[in-house]
Amino acid sequence: MEETPELHRWVIAQTEAGHAPDALLTQLIERGWPEDRAVAVLTRALETRLAQLRAKDQLRAKDPALSERPAGDGTPPALQVPQPFGLTAPPVVRALDREVKVLFTLPHPRVILFGGLLSNTECDELVTLSRSRMSASQVVDNDTGGETAHEGRTSSGFGFARAATPLIDRIERRIAALLKWPRDQGEGLQILRYRVGQEYRPHYDYMDPTLPGAPAFLARGGQRVGSLVMYLNTPLEGGATNFPDVGLEVAANKGNAVFFSYDRPHPGTKSLHGGMPVLKGEKWVATKWLRIAPHT
């Protein structure tokens, strides 16, 4: 008999439906579980659920807006998102120490393509800093809020702490100025490398608040509300960022960056996106995720 996340979810669902632990223990024993192992399974599942509820309470205490109930149609309430400028964007914006071009904007989903956010030298330095540190990329674990491998994400990556080097500190301050979003409300830069055939299948960057791992994930800065993907090289072929809901593909060009925001954790934001397979050469990107509150 194997103890699995599905078994834990069954225990929690049965308990929340009003079934007594003794009754669940009897059912497990009838299924062939030894009594001591059945007791241990019940204990771990219920302790995990208790920790999730405590984390959720702490999150609500920090930011009551995050605990608002969804609307009658199930749509979560809107959250504050980065607003670099209105729908009528200037052709060039000043981002701290650098002038950045605005190549195009889209209102829904809210997508902005920036030209020349990073210099060629900065792109090359980020690749050099990361090349020897890469390991298989992971995704957020829906059951724990931690990280886990996933077949839909086949790149390799490395995550830097905020301000890990003078170069990263400068880039993070530039991003904060460009997006008008506090630097401490951003996760550390994640550098990703895609070889030929590697991809990141369409997904959402926000955390579904109904999943078991949501309380642990949200306790470290609340919901994600924006993403910035910076291209550190230009692949020989393929590797675009696509938004399937609106038929948009953004080519990966060195130094450019695509920003998109999502004001609630819901498919209605049309923020479904993916990294298309690299067909020739390789692709390097730096990703910055923005949170609704300071990220720890």
N, C-alpha and C positions, 0 to 999 in steps of 0.2 A: 504494500500500500504506500502511495506516495503523497507527501504533503505538498500541495500546490497552491498558487494564488487563487485558483478557481475554488478550491476547497475552503479557503479562508473567506472568500466572498460569500459562499453558501452559508457558512456559520454566521457571518454578520447579518446577512439578509434574513435568516431564520430567527435570529435573536431579535432583530428590529421589528419583525412581524409578530412578536409576542411569545415565541416558543421558549420554554425554560431550558437552561443549560443541561439539566438532568435528562430532558427528553432528547436533546441533540446527542448527548453522550450515549444514550441507549441506541440511537440510530447508527452511530458510528460503530459501536460494538457489533450490532447486527450485520453490518457490512463487512465485518472481519477484522476490524481494528482491535489490537490488544488494548485493554482498559487504560494502562499507563500512557500509551502513546495517544489514545483518543483524548485523555485529559490534557496532555501537553498541547495537542493541536487546538483544542478549544481555548486554552489559556492564552496561547500566542495570538490567535486570531482576535480575541476580545481585547487583549492588551494593545494590539496594533490599532484597532478601531478607537480605543480610548485615547491613544496618542494622537490620532488624526483629529478627533473632536477637540482635544485641548489645543492643538495647533490652530484649528479653525477659529476657536474662541480668541486666541492671542492675535490672530490676523484681524478679526473684527474689532478688537480693542484698539489696534494701531490705526486702522482705516475703516471706519463704519460704512463708507460708501461701498466697499467691496462685499458687504454682507446683505445688500439690498436684494430683495427677492426678484426673480424674473417677472416680466410682464405676463399678462394672461395668456399670450400666445407662446410663452416659453422663451422669448427673447430676453437675454440678460440686459441690465441697464447699461447705458453708455458710460465709458470711462474717459477721463482726460487723456488726450493723445498729443504727441508733438505736432506743433503747427509752425513750421519754419516761415511760412508766409501764406497769403490767401491763394485763391484759385488762379488769380492773375499774378504769375510769378515774374520777377525781374529777370533779364537775360543773364546777369552776373550778380553773385552775392559775395560779400566779404565774410569769410569764415576765419576769424582770429588773425592768422598770419598768411592767408592765402585767398586769392580770388578764385571762385568756383563757378563754372557755367551751369545754367539750368537748361538742360537739353530738351526735356519735355515733362509735362505733368498730366496726371489723370485724376479725375475727381472721385471715381468709385470703381474699383478700389483706389484709395489714395496712394498714388505711385508718383515718385519724382526721380528722374534720372539726372544725376549730377555729372558734369564733365570735369576731369582734372582735379578731383578731390585730393588725390595723392600724387606726388611727383614720381617719375620713373625711379629715382634713387630711393625714395621711401619704399616703393613696392619691392625693389630688389633687396633692400635691407631686411624687410619683414620676412621675405622668403628665406634669406640666409639665416636669420635668427631661428627659424622654425624647422628647417630641413632635417636636421639630425634628431629632432624631438618628436617626430610624428608617430602616431599609433592609430589603430583602427578607430574610426569615428563612432560615436554612440548617439543615442537619442534619449529624451526624457522617458523614464520608466513610468508608465501609467499607474502601476500598482504601488510604487514606493516614493515617487517624486525624485528619485536619484537618476542614474544613467544606466543604459543597457544597450547592447548591440541590436541592430535591426537590419533585416535584409534589404530594406528600401533605401538605406544610406550606405554606400559602398566606398566612400572617400576615406582618407586618413586625416588626422587633425591634431592640433595642440592648442590648449587654451592658456593665455597669459593673464595674470592678475592685473588689475587696474594699475596703471603707472609703473609697470614692471621694469621698463627701461625709459631713458629720456625720449627716445623716438616714440614709443607707445604713449607716453604721457602727452607729448605734443599732439599726436594724432587724436587722442581722446579729447583734449581741450578744444581742438579744432571742430570735432564732431559736435561737442556740446554747444559751441557757438553757432554752428551751421543750423542745427536742428532746434535750438533754443530749448534744450532739455538738460537738467542737471547731470553732471558727470557721474555722481554717485548713484544715479538711477539707471545706470547702464551696467550690463554684465561685462566682464573682461573680454578683450578681443579673442576670437577663436579663428585660428588660421586653418584652412582646409586645402587639401591637395586632391585633385581628381585626375587619375590616369585614364588611358583610353578605355572606354566602355563603362567607366564609373559614373554614378549619378546619385541624385537625391530625389526620389520619387515625390510627386505632389503631396503636400502636407500643410498643416497650419502651425505657426510658431507659438500661438497662445496655448495655455493649458486648459483643457476642458475641466471646469470646476466640479463636475459630477463624478470624476474618476477618483479611485481610492488614493492615488498619489498626489492629488491636488493640494490638500492642506500643507503637506511638507514642502512642496514646490513653492506655493504662494507665500509661505511664511518667510521666505528669503527675499522679499521685495515686492510682493504682490504680483499681479498679472503682467505679462508682456503686452505692450501696446504698440511697439514699432520695431522694425528690423532694418538694418543698413548692411548691404552686401557690397564690399569693395573689391574690385578686380585687380589682382596683383600681376597678372600677365594677360596676354591675348592668346587663347588657344588657336592652334592651326585650323581646327574645324570643330564645330559643335560647342557644347557647354553653355548655351544660353540659359538665362533664368526665365522660366515661363509661368504665366498666370492663366491656367486653363479656363477659368470661369469667364474670362473676357477675351481670350484668344490673343494675349499679348506675349511676345518674346523679346527679352532684352539681351542683346549681344554682350558677351564678356569682352570688354576693351580695357586694356591696362590703364589704371589711374582713375577710371570712372567708378561710380557707385550708384546703386539703385536703392532707394528708400521707399518703404511702404508701411502704413500704419493700419491699425484695426482697433476700433473703439469699443469692442466687446468680444468675448470669446464665442463667436457664432459664425457659421458659414455665410450668413447674410453680409458679412464684411467683404466677401469675394476675395479674401486674402490667401486663398489656396495658391500655392506656388511650388516650384520644384527646380532643381538643377538638372538640366537635360544632359544626356550622356555626352562625354567627350569622344569625338570621332577620330581625332588626330592630334598628337601632341599631348599636352596636359593643361590643367587649369588650376590656378592658385587664387584663393579669395580670403578676405578677412571679413568676418561677420561680427556685427555689434547688435545685441538685443537690448531694447529699452524697457524698463519696468515702470510701474505706476508709483513706486516708492523706492527709497534707498535699498540697493541690493547688497547682501552680505555673502 
